[in-house]
């Protein structure tokens, strides 16, 4: 997983372990491409041929290859788990190696001409290399690079924007959850009332200015700070120094930070001016009448509104982008809806996540406290989430079996599936089994097992089916998931040695899922199924113990 294979069995097994019993998600993945190292070998042949023929030209190409490839690797020193592949950073080295591939054809042609005179040798070599190198690349790569019928980027961006109430402010994080939204607003005119604010850029004064201005139908973000207070070099970094034990009104804290009074920058004997806030604990008093008036919370949920929002920042400092979010929250006064995209990293939530409400692909900030449960954030307004997930959202062709869905899209679908499960459970808790059934059926209709293979995140859906009395359907999905987990666990557990050790996380996740399936079958009166699951789980435990 996440590795490459050559297609040459003994080489692949030496690196990756046995390849005979790959689970379905690996074996049948269209991205399982094998080139048999032919492009590499042809390039190496060209490298040797050029070195023998013209050392000066060889060192020119080699220098280009090194400086635009290995040297950049060392210079950039990129950390692991980049948000996307960075191969474009090394494109110069690819061009260099392509030169050697071309020279490899010439070298083979020259070698063959010693035995076959005339033009037949060049023709045979050229034709053979075309079939064996570009031909294999085309055959192997086409199915997982063909984007025909795939509109998930556009449609998921549509879902982000339409998760928001009118005139909302939507915080996003990186390129992938921002640029598609900007495209829809700029090109297709979709939800131009929503102000999309990229938190990665919000530390730059030019961007703060930009989002402060009106764009399309959206008014600027209501910051209280002026340009002179946030320009580059001012308040780039703000310390949180706990000099006050109790929670401090956010408005008073921000007034303290905005002030240029020297007394607000003084820290005891330290003569330097230090931008700081004398607390990490904040509160916002809540006027429930205004919350209802602005539509932040529906009247039916008025009894859940807190009198104060209280939270504490985890770190001892904040950066400018976080400072501007606090500034906006202080100045907004619930006038405009505020959302975080579900893809925003948790460390950018400012520990406000207990006041999130899941409304689709975005969390709305509301004065309703909901502690995380098993890592799941936010309360749920079933009416809003049902309307979005069941009626409004678009799916970009994911239920078309002819469309290839890469790992990124499948991860996003798992997020959707999890939200469907949470919505169904919430409907059941409200006593609405009919809507819960609609939610569950819609989930399995748009996110089929073929589009996103069953995994741990299908368990809430199985549980919900049991709770509404659809035991037959629940059993079918449970047995299907059990079979998938069993196959994958046996593969990981029989890799042996370091390969099993490297797969420990994958093993633990699947073992936990198997335990959950046994629990579900037991709690829902499926005794025969429970006994089978328990027996299978014990067998896997013994296999795990014998291989670790």
C-alpha positions, 0 to 999 in steps of 0.5 A: 500500500503506497508502494511500487512494484516492478512486476518481477516477482522475486524482486517485489517479494524481496522488498514487500513480502509474498505477493500471492495472496493480496487482498482485493483492494490491492490485487484489483486496484487499477493503480497496481501498475507494472512496468517490469523496469523497462523504462529504467533499463532503457534509460540506463542503456542510454546513459551508458551509450552516451558516456561511451560515445561523448563524455562531455555531453554525458556530463552535461545531461548528468549535471542537469539530472542531478541538479534538478533531481537528487540535489532538489531532494536534499535542498527541499528536505520535504517532510513525510506525508505531503498533501500530494505527490511532489513529482512536479518539483523534479520534472527537470530530472525526468526530462534528462532521463527521457534523453537517455531513454531516447539514446537507449533506443539509438544504442540498441539500434547501433548494437543490432546493426552489427548483426543486421545491416541496413535499415531493418535494425533501426526499424525493429528496435524502434518498433520494439521499444515503442511497444515495450515502453510507451506501449506498456505505460499506456496499457498499465496507466490508462485505466487509473488516469482516465478521468472520463465521467469523473466530476467529484472535484466540482461536485464536492466543492458544490457540497462544501459551499451548499453546506453553508447558510446564506452569507456565511464565512467558510474557513478552509485550510489548503489548496485542495479544499479551496481552489475548487470552491473558488472555481465554482464561485468565479466561473460557474457563479455558485454560492457567491454569497459565501466568503471562502477564507483560506486559513493558510493565507490568513497570516499575510496582511495582503490576504487579510485586506483582500477578504476584508473587502466585498467580493461577488455577493459576499460582504468582507469579513468583519475584522475589527483590527486595522491594517496598521495593527496587523501589517507584516511585522506587527502581531505576527506572533502572540503569546498567551501568558496565564496571568488571569485564572478565570475565563476572560471575555473574548471582547476584553481580551481582543481589546487588550491585544489591539491596544497600542498602550505600552502597558499592554505590551509590558512583561515585568522586567522585560523591556521589549514590547511583547504582544500577548494576551494575559490568559488562555481561557476565553468566554463569549456571553450568549444572548439566546434571543439574538441567536434565534433571531440571526438563525444561528440555531433553530427555535426547536433547539433553543433549550440547548443554547448555553449561556456562555461559550467557554474554551481554553487554547491548548498552546502558549501562543497563537499565530496571526491567522488564529489571531484574526479568527478570534478578532472576527469572532469578537466582532461578528456578534453572530451576524454571519454564520461561521463554518469550518470545512471538515477537512480543516486540521484540528489544530486550527479549530482554536479548541472551539470544536465542542461548539461545532454542529455538523451540517454537511461538509462543514461544521457550523459554530453554534452556542450548543456544547457537544463533547466529542464522542469516539473522535466524532466532532459536533452536534447534529441538526438532523433537519439540516444535515438530512436535507443536505446529505439526502436531497441536495448533495451531488456525487460527481459520478462516484456510483458509476462503475466505469469511473475510476476513483483514486485513494483521495476520492475514496477517503472522501467517500468514507467521510461521507459514509461516516456522516451518513451513519452519524445522521442515521443514529441521530434520527433514531435517537430522535425516534424517527426510524423512517428518516433513518431508513431513508438515510441508510438506503441513500448512503448505500445507493450513492456510496456503493461497496464498489465505489468505496470498499467496506471498511471500519466506517461502515460499522455505524451504518450496520448498527443503525440498520439493526436499530431500525429492525433491518436485521437482514440487511445489517447481517449482509453488510456485517458478513461482507465486511467480516470477509473483507477484514478476514482476507486482509488480516490474513494477508498482513499477518502472513507477510512475516518479519519486518513486513508484518511489523510495518503493518501493525497499524493496519492490523490493529484497526482491522482487529478492532473492527472484527471485535466490533462486528462480534459485539454488534451481532451479540447485542442485536440478538444474532446468536448464530452470527455472533458465534461465527464471528467470535470463533473467527476472531479467536482464530485471528488472535491466535494467528496474530500471536504466532506471527508477532 
